[in-house]
Amino acid sequence: MSVEKIVQAIIDLEDEEALALVKEAIEQGVDPLHILQDGVMAGLKGIGELFANNEYFLGELVMGGNLVEECLAILEPLIPKAAGSKRGKVVIGAVQGDLHSIGYGLVAKQLELAGYEIYDVGIDVSSMKFIDKAKEVGADIIGLSAFLVTTISYCKELLDYLNDMGLRREFKVILGGAETNQAVVDSFGADGWAENAIEAVKLCDRLLGY
């Protein structure tokens, strides 16, 4: 079956239809990673685009996130994790004032599947909490999610703190979320940006030389 049907069912927030299609695809032998990346995550991207265009609002965004989590619960046990040693340690979460876990949650899942050791600090996280956790676990990368225009400044705050504390060279700092882009990265002096979970894995690999 075509995973395009899964994409559309998720965009349309058709819970029962989407879950049934995911199960059907598995039964038909479709690669679970293909279902995840080109079906479920593509559907979430579509929801994000509708949200950005003011066609969907916070309620639909939350519904979509919940639906994606249900799909992930079915698919994750079927996707083999990367063999061998961990690639690196990533502290990840949503910055202060931001209550959205959907996007960075998918990034965390993909990084974990790729072999990274993930420390999810949650939502509405202060800059110092990110830094303290990164120091505690010896992180290689700090991943910041900013979904709202009112919270993007906290990404800059964390980078300023690292500079003031003489720790900037200790951690790579990457950004993601609706209010981030390459221009923001360049302006703030961060190390990179990714528009989706797949690109986030490539970014982390590149930053750590894999």
Backbone hydrogen bonds, N-H to C=O, Kabsch-Sander energy under -0.5 kcal/mol:
donor,donor_aa,acceptor,acceptor_aa,energy
5,K,2,S,-1.2
7,V,3,V,-2.1
8,Q,4,E,-2.3
9,A,5,K,-2.2
10,I,6,I,-2.2
11,I,7,V,-2.4
12,D,8,Q,-2.5
13,L,10,I,-1.3
14,E,9,A,-2.9
15,D,13,L,-1.3
18,A,14,E,-2.9
19,L,15,D,-2.5
20,A,16,E,-2.2
21,L,17,E,-2.3
22,V,18,A,-2.3
23,K,19,L,-2.2
24,E,20,A,-2.4
25,A,21,L,-2.5
26,I,22,V,-2.0
27,E,23,K,-2.3
28,Q,24,E,-1.7
29,G,26,I,-1.7
30,V,25,A,-2.5
34,H,31,D,-0.5
35,I,31,D,-2.2
36,L,32,P,-2.4
37,Q,33,L,-2.9
38,D,34,H,-2.2
39,G,34,H,-0.5
39,G,35,I,-1.0
40,V,35,I,-2.4
41,M,36,L,-3.1
43,G,39,G,-1.8
44,L,40,V,-2.1
45,K,41,M,-2.3
46,G,42,A,-1.8
47,I,43,G,-1.9
48,G,44,L,-2.4
49,E,45,K,-2.1
50,L,46,G,-2.0
51,F,47,I,-2.3
52,A,48,G,-2.4
53,N,49,E,-1.6
54,N,51,F,-1.6
55,E,50,L,-3.0
56,Y,50,L,-1.5
61,L,57,F,-2.2
62,V,58,L,-2.5
63,M,59,G,-2.2
64,G,60,E,-2.7
65,G,61,L,-2.2
66,N,62,V,-2.4
67,L,63,M,-2.2
68,V,64,G,-2.4
69,E,65,G,-2.1
70,E,66,N,-1.8
71,C,67,L,-2.1
72,L,68,V,-2.7
73,A,69,E,-2.0
74,I,70,E,-1.0
74,I,71,C,-0.5
75,L,71,C,-2.1
76,E,72,L,-3.1
78,L,75,L,-1.8
79,I,75,L,-0.6
79,I,76,E,-1.4
82,A,113,L,-1.6
87,R,115,G,-2.4
90,V,117,E,-2.8
91,V,141,I,-2.6
92,I,90,V,-0.5
92,I,119,Y,-2.4
93,G,143,G,-1.6
94,A,122,G,-2.6
95,V,145,S,-2.1
96,Q,125,V,-1.1
98,D,95,V,-2.3
99,L,97,G,-0.5
101,S,99,L,-0.6
105,G,101,S,-1.8
106,L,102,I,-1.5
107,V,103,G,-1.7
108,A,104,Y,-2.7
109,K,105,G,-2.0
110,Q,106,L,-2.5
111,L,107,V,-2.6
112,E,108,A,-2.3
113,L,109,K,-2.4
114,A,110,Q,-1.5
115,G,112,E,-1.4
116,Y,111,L,-2.7
117,E,88,G,-3.2
118,I,116,Y,-0.7
119,Y,90,V,-2.8
120,D,118,I,-0.5
121,V,92,I,-2.5
121,V,119,Y,-0.7
122,G,92,I,-0.6
124,D,95,V,-0.7
124,D,98,D,-2.1
125,V,94,A,-2.3
130,F,126,S,-1.8
131,I,127,S,-2.1
132,D,128,M,-3.2
133,K,129,K,-2.2
134,A,130,F,-2.4
135,K,131,I,-2.5
136,E,132,D,-2.4
137,V,133,K,-2.3
138,G,134,A,-1.0
139,A,134,A,-2.4
140,D,89,K,-2.6
141,I,89,K,-2.0
142,I,172,K,-3.1
143,G,91,V,-3.5
143,G,141,I,-0.5
144,L,142,I,-0.6
144,L,174,I,-2.8
145,S,93,G,-2.0
146,A,144,L,-0.5
146,A,176,G,-2.6
151,T,148,L,-1.6
152,I,148,L,-0.9
154,Y,151,T,-1.8
155,C,152,I,-1.5
156,K,152,I,-0.8
157,E,153,S,-2.0
158,L,154,Y,-2.1
159,L,155,C,-1.8
160,D,156,K,-2.5
161,Y,157,E,-2.5
162,L,158,L,-2.4
163,N,159,L,-2.1
164,D,160,D,-2.8
165,M,161,Y,-2.3
166,G,163,N,-1.1
167,L,162,L,-2.8
168,R,162,L,-0.9
170,E,167,L,-1.9
171,F,167,L,-0.8
171,F,168,R,-0.6
172,K,140,D,-2.6
174,I,142,I,-2.6
174,I,172,K,-0.5
175,L,192,G,-2.2
176,G,144,L,-1.7
179,E,146,A,-1.7
180,T,177,G,-1.9
185,V,181,N,-2.1
186,D,182,Q,-2.6
187,S,183,A,-2.3
188,F,184,V,-2.7
189,G,185,V,-1.9
190,A,185,V,-1.7
191,D,173,V,-3.0
192,G,173,V,-0.8
194,A,175,L,-1.4
200,A,196,N,-1.7
201,V,197,A,-1.6
202,K,198,I,-1.6
203,L,199,E,-2.5
204,C,200,A,-2.5
205,D,201,V,-2.5
206,R,202,K,-2.3
207,L,203,L,-2.6
208,L,204,C,-2.0
209,G,205,D,-0.5
209,G,206,R,-0.8
210,Y,205,D,-3.0
